[in-house]
Amino acid sequence: MPRTIRTLEHLVQMRARTVKDLSGKLSSQQQLCQRYENNIQALNNLAVSPAGAGNTHAAMMTNQAHYKKNIQRIINWQKQEQVLADMKMQEIQQNLLHEARRERGYQLVLEQRQDKFASEETRKDQKTTDAMSTQSWMRRIRQG
């Protein structure tokens, strides 16, 4: 097998490994984005929880206001992190698409080279068979 084909096989393997790695990263990033979404929903539920009906004491109202303010601050922080995670996920998706295209391109070139090599081998085998048949025919004619 020609060296070019072996080199292309190695390149295809490397590209396939890269695609697999990026697929794993994308999956992890999607899970992270989902965790942020779940956190934001849970925090929103905490922020809108109704206060007790009998809690009209000023200190209690102040505590609730601070609590909601802090929850809102955490929600805003989680939203910022979610936006960053979404941006990273999009970047990973673009890289995955790019690497998948490269891998497919190398795969196509490899298949073409393998087909060409197989055709050349078939042609050589056919020439060898034809030459042997011709020699055998020539021997029979001389002997006979």
C-alpha positions, -999 to 999 in steps of 0.1 A, spaced: 0 0 0 14 34 -10 27 57 17 2 84 6 -27 62 15 -12 53 49 -6 90 56 -42 98 46 -55 70 69 -36 85 98 -50 120 90 -85 106 88 -80 89 122 -67 121 137 -96 141 123 -121 115 135 -106 117 170 -108 155 169 -144 153 159 -151 128 187 -134 150 212 -153 181 201 -185 162 202 -178 153 239 -170 189 246 -202 201 230 -222 176 250 -206 188 282 -212 224 273 -248 217 265 -252 201 300 -236 232 316 -260 255 297 -289 233 309 -276 235 345 -275 273 343 -311 273 330 -322 251 358 -304 273 384 -321 304 370 -355 288 371 -350 276 407 -337 310 418 -366 327 401 -390 305 421 -372 315 453 -374 351 444 -412 351 438 -421 329 468 -449 346 487 -440 358 522 -459 346 552 -493 363 556 -486 374 592 -451 388 586 -457 425 587 -429 433 611 -404 459 597 -373 439 604 -388 408 587 -398 429 556 -362 444 555 -347 408 557 -370 397 529 -360 427 508 -323 419 513 -330 382 505 -348 390 473 -321 415 463 -294 389 469 -313 363 450 -318 387 421 -280 394 421 -273 357 419 -299 353 391 -282 381 371 -248 365 377 -262 331 365 -276 347 334 -243 363 326 -226 329 330 -253 313 309 -247 338 281 -210 331 282 -216 293 282 -240 297 252 -213 317 234 -187 290 241 -212 263 230 -217 281 197 -179 283 193 -176 246 199 -204 239 174 -186 259 148 -153 241 155 -171 208 154 -187 216 120 -153 228 106 -135 197 118 -162 173 106 -159 189 72 -122 185 72 -125 149 83 -150 142 56 -127 158 30 -98 137 40 -121 106 40 -131 114 4 -96 118 -8 -86 86 10 -114 67 -7 -104 81 -41 -68 71 -36 -78 37 -24 -100 32 -54 -72 44 -77 -47 21 -60 -71 -9 -63 -77 -1 -100 -40 0 -106 -35 -33 -87 -63 -49 -107 -48 -36 -140 -13 -50 -130 -28 -83 -120 -47 -84 -153 -14 -76 -173 4 -104 -154 -24 -128 -161 -25 -118 -198 13 -122 -201 12 -156 -185 -16 -167 -208 3 -154 -238 34 -173 -228 14 -205 -222 -3 -201 -256 31 -195 -273 45 -226 -257 16 -247 -269 20 -234 -304 57 -241 -305 52 -276 -291 25 -284 -313 
